[in-house]
Amino acid sequence: MIVQAPPTQERIAIYAILALHTALVHATMRAPTHGPSVVIIHTTTDQATQAQRMLCSLGDKIGIRSAQVGLTSGELHEELRALRQIVPHIICGAPQELRTLFVSPGGISGSGVGFLVVSEVDQLIARKL
């Protein structure tokens, strides 16, 4: 699916609502996994932060946990430990942080991901991310 919308909260809401729905379906229909069911890739950390705010405000009400990768300047193992404690249904972040999260030794498993959102693909291509 390709969606075009103004770069505002409405654009984020389009994929956030779909992501929350997918995570809710996965949480109720499948066995628990140790990784997310939805991954959202953003061009910048600021965009990921905006999306994370919306995901939290909507997801908390229905029991869907989300997390943003790359928020802290700490080491990867600290972030992995925190993610394992909350076991988020949805993870969002910039490409490099997400890549590190999934491919590092002891990283998060991507085997349960059923929905991938790539926000602003044109910007990712232009920046060669």
BELFENKA-V346210 format. One record per helix or strand. SS is the DSSP state (H for helix, E for strand). FROM is the first residue (numbers start at 1). LEN is the number of residues. If there is no record, write none. Layout:
# BELFENKA-V346210
ss=SS from=FROM len=LEN
ss=SS from=FROM len=LEN
This chain:
# BELFENKA-V346210
ss=H from=9 len=21
ss=E from=38 len=5
ss=H from=45 len=18
ss=E from=66 len=3
ss=H from=76 len=11
ss=E from=90 len=5
ss=H from=95 len=9
ss=E from=115 len=4
ss=H from=121 len=6
